[in-house]
Amino acid sequence: MTRTTDPVYKSGYGSYRTLMHSIAAAQFFYGIYFFQYFVTLPDATFAGKFQYLTFLDAIIQAVYFTIALINDFVGTNEVSPKRLPRIRKLKDYMMAAFAFPLALNVGITFWSIYAIDRELILPKALDAVFPSWLNHIMHTNIAVFMILEMFTSFRAYPSRGDGMAGLSIFLLGYLIWLHVVKYYSGLWVYPFLEVLSLPQRLLFFIGSLAINWCLYVLGETMNNMIWSKELKMAQRKTN
C-alpha cells in the first residue's frame, strides 16, 4: 500500500497539504500586495515592481499554490486516476517547469550575493522601506514552501524536453525584459550588473540559465526519488 492510497496518509497528509497550500497562497498574495502598494524603491523604472524576478516569481508562487489548493478540492492528488483533471495537469507542469526551479534560483542567488555584499542586491538603505519579514517571504519562504511541496504532493513530471522548454522560454523572455528596462531607463534592474563588464555579464547570464536548468533536473531527480514507489505503480497501470 502506497502513501497515496493509505487512508491514514489521505486524512493526515491530505489535511496538512491543504493547510500548507492555503498558508502559502495567502502569504505570497499578501507579500505581493504589500510590495506593490507599500514599498517605494528609489531606483524603480517605468516597469515598476514587474522588473524584478523576485516579484515575478512571487506571482508565480501565489498562482501555483492557488492552483494546488483548487486541485485539493476539485481535482485529485491520486497517483494514477482514471481521468486526470486539467487542473492537475496544469499544477504538475507549473511546479516542474516554473515554480520549483525559479523559487530555488531566486532564493539561492539572492542569499549568495547578499552574503558576499548585500549592497549589490539589497542595500542597507532599503531596510526602512523593505521590511525583513517581506524579504523572507520573497527570498526565503519561496524555497521553503517549494521543498515542503515536493515532499507532500505527488506529481508526474512532464518530459524533460517539454518542461525545460517552458522554463527556457520564460528565462530568455526575462533576459530580454532586463535589456528592455535598461534601454528605456538607463539602469540595470540589479545594481551588481552595473559593476560587471560586458563579458562578465554574458557569463553571468549564461551561468544563470545553466543554474536554472540544473535546478530543473534537481527537482525532477528529487521527485523521482521521493515518489519512486508511486511512480512505479503509475507506470505499471499504464503498461
Residue pairs with C-beta under 8 A, 6 or more apart in sequence:
2 79
2 229
2 230
2 233
3 9
3 13
3 229
3 230
4 10
4 77
4 78
4 79
4 154
4 230
5 79
13 152
14 72
14 77
16 152
17 72
17 77
17 152
17 153
18 69
18 72
18 73
20 145
20 148
20 149
20 152
21 65
21 68
21 69
21 72
22 69
24 61
24 65
24 141
24 145
24 149
25 62
25 65
25 66
25 68
25 69
27 137
27 141
28 58
28 61
28 62
28 65
28 137
28 141
28 142
29 62
29 66
30 137
31 58
31 134
31 137
31 138
32 55
32 58
32 59
32 62
34 134
35 49
35 55
35 58
35 134
35 138
36 48
36 49
36 55
39 49
39 129
39 130
39 134
40 129
41 49
41 126
41 129
41 130
43 187
43 191
44 51
45 51
45 181
45 184
45 185
45 187
45 189
46 181
46 184
46 185
47 177
47 181
47 185
49 55
50 56
51 177
51 178
51 181
51 189
52 189
53 102
53 106
53 174
54 106
54 110
54 138
54 139
55 138
56 174
57 102
57 103
57 106
57 142
58 137
58 138
58 142
60 94
60 98
60 99
60 102
61 99
61 103
61 142
61 145
61 146
63 94
64 91
64 94
64 95
64 98
64 99
65 145
65 149
67 87
67 90
67 91
67 94
68 91
68 95
68 149
68 153
70 87
71 77
71 85
71 87
71 88
71 91
74 85
74 87
75 85
75 87
75 88
75 91
76 84
76 85
76 88
77 88
77 153
77 154
78 154
79 154
79 230
79 231
79 233
79 234
80 233
80 234
80 237
80 238
81 88
91 155
92 155
92 156
92 157
92 158
93 158
93 162
93 163
93 166
95 149
95 153
95 155
95 219
96 155
96 157
96 158
96 163
96 216
96 219
96 220
96 223
97 158
97 162
97 163
97 164
97 166
97 167
97 170
97 216
98 166
98 167
98 170
99 146
99 149
100 146
100 149
100 150
100 215
100 216
100 219
101 167
101 212
101 213
101 215
101 216
101 218
101 219
102 167
102 170
102 212
103 142
103 143
103 145
103 146
104 143
104 146
104 215
104 218
104 219
105 208
105 211
105 212
105 215
106 138
106 139
106 142
106 143
107 139
107 140
107 142
107 143
108 143
108 211
109 208
109 211
110 121
110 122
110 139
111 139
111 140
113 120
113 121
113 192
114 121
114 122
117 192
118 124
119 191
120 190
120 191
120 192
120 195
121 190
121 191
121 192
122 130
122 135
123 191
150 219
150 222
150 223
150 226
151 226
154 227
154 230
155 223
155 227
156 231
156 234
157 163
157 219
157 220
157 223
157 224
160 216
160 217
160 220
163 216
163 220
164 213
164 216
167 212
167 213
167 216
168 209
168 213
171 208
171 209
171 212
172 209
175 205
178 188
178 189
178 193
181 187
181 188
181 189
182 188
182 189
187 194
188 194
193 201
193 204
196 204
224 231
